[in-house]
Amino acid sequence: MKKLALRAGLNCGECRNKQELQCDEHPVCKKWELHRFRKTFATMHHEGGLVSVRKIQKWLRHSSLETTLRYLACSEDITPQIRDIVNTTFADLQGPTLVDGAVA
């Protein structure tokens, strides 16, 4: 996967591995690790709201629910539902609000 990404010119050009090889010339870009696709798959289904965390746990073959929840932990900070909850909670306060992840 990393070799294909390098040949296609998709690397970020900023990653370096332990041997200091940079991803603009070597297949070491962290953006293209296969493990990230598993996390993206799990996050998309979780954020869609139609699949339970237990079902995602089974799909990923995690023996521990905590492992699955770690996969999904960062996604909860960025969902539109979370933004709406925060904005509603602080709607009466003066100051900026978040709109699509940016200060409005």
Disulfide bonds with the S-S distance in Angstrom:
none
